[in-house]
Amino acid sequence: MKTDKFDLREHPHARFNPLNREWVLVSPHRAERPWQGQVERAETAARPRFDPSCYMCPGTIRASGVRTPLYEGCYVFENDFPAVLPDTPEIEVGVSELLRVRAEPGLCRVVCFSPRHDLSLSRMDAAAIRKVVDIWAQQYLELGAMPEVRHVQIFENRGALMGCSNPHPHAQIWATSSIPNEPAKEIASLAEYRQAHARCLLCDYASEETKWRERVVFENDSFLAVVPFWAVWPFETLVIAQRHLGSLDQLEDRERDDLADLLRRLTARYDNLFGAPFPYSMGFHQSPADEQTHPESHLHAHYYPPLLRSATVRKFMVGFEMLGSPQRDLTPEDAAEKLRATSDQSPAISR
């Protein structure tokens, strides 16, 4: 499928799966991106404070030829190997009812948490993490205001096991012209629950969890971290804003401080339970940036770790889980108990 302006082997696009009625993002141009991670063994070697071969460290050269500035605190830059591109030619075609494709323009940015190569959220102080939260909120507003953007996905892949191509502490932001599958399904469920009950699904769920307390890992005045009742991954957690609000930019100063504190304590627990660096994928789900009001939206984040009992015992989706439904052995209650019993103090690191 190729036109004068659009080539499926070159331009980022989404393909429709008529079996599950979901779209699959395809980014053929990303095949050339550099890889600094590994998947065949656990990451055990200590990292240096500065790595001259890391393009996120201050003063080094990125693949684009741009020199990374001698930054302090956070640093945001356009991804040199983005999954989506702002100048993608417009196309939406259906060769047949079963072969449909649409263009997926957008932008991808990288947020470095710190100039130090050897840090992570679990090893940063709350004041430094607060700056990261502020950057995330600012980027959500800036990217969401672009006319071609309908969704801003902030996420962090930590560890080579989770596909992280560079161990420098960082998150990614993908701003896309459509709402991806998972947040779209959640928005639909939140809207349906609000219409049926005139209440927020996640507000009610947070109240349920604080009543039972069996799956609560940590809470403060502004946020609640639980192993969700329906968790698929053995040690996944759901971080829920205690106040009903739709996005990071709506957080007050105290709430931003509380979020920073929770992120440090939760990731420290993961590191202390399984060993650092603990691999996970984390991402925020917020209100879409589609110029519509979304009173049903409720700010929350998902942590998806692949580990079962140690850094070497991993969880994969195979067999019935890929073809039928997910399955787990460890109960969410047991997982929450293990996390609660683990220290939330940052693992030791050289200064």
Solvent accessible surface area in square Angstrom, and as a share of the most:
residue,aa,sasa,rsa
1,M,98,0.44
2,K,152,0.64
3,T,64,0.37
4,D,156,0.81
5,K,157,0.67
6,F,3,0.01
7,D,27,0.14
8,L,18,0.09
9,R,218,0.80
10,E,99,0.45
11,H,30,0.13
12,P,0,0.00
13,H,0,0.00
14,A,3,0.02
15,R,107,0.39
16,F,39,0.16
17,N,48,0.25
18,P,55,0.35
19,L,170,0.85
20,N,82,0.42
21,R,194,0.71
22,E,39,0.18
23,W,46,0.16
24,V,84,0.48
25,L,68,0.34
26,V,40,0.23
27,S,27,0.17
28,P,39,0.25
29,H,50,0.22
30,R,38,0.14
31,A,88,0.68
32,E,141,0.63
33,R,78,0.29
34,P,53,0.33
35,W,116,0.41
36,Q,71,0.31
37,G,12,0.12
38,Q,77,0.34
39,V,85,0.49
40,E,123,0.55
41,R,146,0.53
42,A,33,0.26
43,E,64,0.29
44,T,120,0.70
45,A,88,0.68
46,A,102,0.79
47,R,62,0.23
48,P,72,0.45
49,R,117,0.43
50,F,100,0.42
51,D,33,0.17
52,P,102,0.64
53,S,81,0.52
54,C,0,0.00
55,Y,43,0.16
56,M,4,0.02
57,C,0,0.00
58,P,22,0.14
59,G,19,0.18
60,T,12,0.07
61,I,87,0.44
62,R,20,0.07
63,A,68,0.53
64,S,66,0.43
65,G,52,0.50
66,V,74,0.43
67,R,150,0.55
68,T,1,0.00
69,P,62,0.39
70,L,146,0.73
71,Y,21,0.08
72,E,158,0.71
73,G,29,0.28
74,C,27,0.16
75,Y,34,0.13
76,V,41,0.24
77,F,14,0.06
78,E,84,0.38
79,N,25,0.13
80,D,41,0.21
81,F,48,0.20
82,P,21,0.13
83,A,1,0.01
84,V,0,0.00
85,L,47,0.24
86,P,79,0.50
87,D,117,0.61
88,T,10,0.06
89,P,29,0.18
90,E,167,0.75
91,I,28,0.14
92,E,129,0.58
93,V,56,0.32
94,G,48,0.46
95,V,94,0.54
96,S,54,0.35
97,E,151,0.68
98,L,114,0.57
99,L,104,0.52
100,R,92,0.34
101,V,3,0.02
102,R,46,0.17
103,A,13,0.10
104,E,6,0.03
105,P,24,0.15
106,G,0,0.00
107,L,21,0.10
108,C,3,0.02
109,R,24,0.09
110,V,6,0.04
111,V,0,0.00
112,C,0,0.00
113,F,3,0.01
114,S,9,0.06
115,P,37,0.23
116,R,36,0.13
117,H,4,0.02
118,D,11,0.06
119,L,16,0.08
120,S,9,0.06
121,L,1,0.01
122,S,0,0.00
123,R,52,0.19
124,M,7,0.03
125,D,91,0.47
126,A,37,0.29
127,A,70,0.55
128,A,33,0.25
129,I,0,0.00
130,R,47,0.17
131,K,116,0.49
132,V,0,0.00
133,V,0,0.00
134,D,44,0.23
135,I,45,0.23
136,W,0,0.00
137,A,2,0.02
138,Q,80,0.36
139,Q,10,0.04
140,Y,19,0.07
141,L,101,0.50
142,E,68,0.31
143,L,0,0.00
144,G,17,0.16
145,A,84,0.65
146,M,47,0.21
147,P,126,0.79
148,E,65,0.29
149,V,3,0.02
150,R,102,0.37
151,H,3,0.01
152,V,3,0.02
153,Q,30,0.13
154,I,1,0.00
155,F,32,0.13
156,E,7,0.03
157,N,34,0.18
158,R,23,0.08
159,G,8,0.08
160,A,3,0.02
161,L,45,0.22
162,M,46,0.20
163,G,31,0.30
164,C,11,0.07
165,S,18,0.11
166,N,1,0.00
167,P,39,0.24
168,H,2,0.01
169,P,8,0.05
170,H,15,0.07
171,A,1,0.00
172,Q,25,0.11
173,I,0,0.00
174,W,52,0.18
175,A,0,0.00
176,T,10,0.06
177,S,26,0.17
178,S,17,0.11
179,I,34,0.17
180,P,50,0.31
181,N,42,0.21
182,E,98,0.44
183,P,7,0.04
184,A,41,0.31
185,K,99,0.42
186,E,46,0.21
187,I,25,0.13
188,A,61,0.48
189,S,58,0.37
190,L,8,0.04
191,A,40,0.31
192,E,123,0.55
193,Y,53,0.20
194,R,89,0.32
195,Q,163,0.72
196,A,75,0.58
197,H,86,0.38
198,A,88,0.69
199,R,124,0.45
200,C,11,0.06
201,L,49,0.24
202,L,10,0.05
203,C,39,0.23
204,D,35,0.18
205,Y,25,0.09
206,A,10,0.08
207,S,71,0.46
208,E,81,0.36
209,E,1,0.01
210,T,42,0.24
211,K,135,0.57
212,W,146,0.51
213,R,112,0.41
214,E,82,0.37
215,R,16,0.06
216,V,6,0.04
217,V,7,0.04
218,F,35,0.15
219,E,59,0.26
220,N,30,0.16
221,D,117,0.60
222,S,5,0.03
223,F,2,0.01
224,L,0,0.00
225,A,0,0.00
226,V,0,0.00
227,V,0,0.00
228,P,2,0.01
229,F,131,0.55
230,W,137,0.48
231,A,7,0.05
232,V,46,0.27
233,W,55,0.19
234,P,0,0.00
235,F,3,0.01
236,E,9,0.04
237,T,0,0.00
238,L,4,0.02
239,V,1,0.01
240,I,1,0.00
241,A,2,0.02
242,Q,64,0.28
243,R,102,0.37
244,H,70,0.31
245,L,6,0.03
246,G,7,0.07
247,S,2,0.02
248,L,0,0.00
249,D,38,0.20
250,Q,90,0.40
251,L,9,0.04
252,E,96,0.43
253,D,101,0.52
254,R,126,0.46
255,E,6,0.03
256,R,38,0.14
257,D,70,0.36
258,D,26,0.14
259,L,0,0.00
260,A,0,0.00
261,D,34,0.18
262,L,0,0.00
263,L,0,0.00
264,R,27,0.10
265,R,62,0.23
266,L,0,0.00
267,T,0,0.00
268,A,0,0.00
269,R,26,0.09
270,Y,0,0.00
271,D,4,0.02
272,N,60,0.31
273,L,57,0.28
274,F,14,0.06
275,G,37,0.36
276,A,39,0.30
277,P,31,0.20
278,F,0,0.00
279,P,15,0.09
280,Y,1,0.00
281,S,29,0.19
282,M,4,0.02
283,G,11,0.11
284,F,2,0.01
285,H,23,0.10
286,Q,8,0.04
287,S,18,0.12
288,P,9,0.06
289,A,16,0.13
290,D,20,0.10
291,E,166,0.74
292,Q,122,0.54
293,T,125,0.73
294,H,39,0.17
295,P,68,0.43
296,E,14,0.06
297,S,3,0.02
298,H,3,0.01
299,L,0,0.00
300,H,9,0.04
301,A,1,0.00
302,H,24,0.11
303,Y,0,0.00
304,Y,79,0.30
305,P,1,0.00
306,P,10,0.06
307,L,1,0.01
308,L,38,0.19
309,R,175,0.64
310,S,40,0.26
311,A,36,0.28
312,T,104,0.60
313,V,49,0.28
314,R,60,0.22
315,K,20,0.09
316,F,120,0.50
317,M,53,0.24
318,V,92,0.53
319,G,43,0.42
320,F,148,0.62
321,E,23,0.10
322,M,138,0.62
323,L,164,0.82
324,G,46,0.44
325,S,58,0.37
326,P,74,0.46
327,Q,89,0.40
328,R,48,0.17
329,D,123,0.64
330,L,39,0.19
331,T,61,0.35
332,P,16,0.10
333,E,51,0.23
334,D,61,0.32
335,A,0,0.00
336,A,0,0.00
337,E,100,0.45
338,K,95,0.40
339,L,0,0.00
340,R,90,0.33
341,A,90,0.70
342,T,20,0.11
343,S,62,0.40
344,D,18,0.09
345,Q,108,0.48
346,S,42,0.27
347,P,23,0.15
348,A,100,0.78
349,I,35,0.18
350,S,79,0.51
351,R,188,0.69
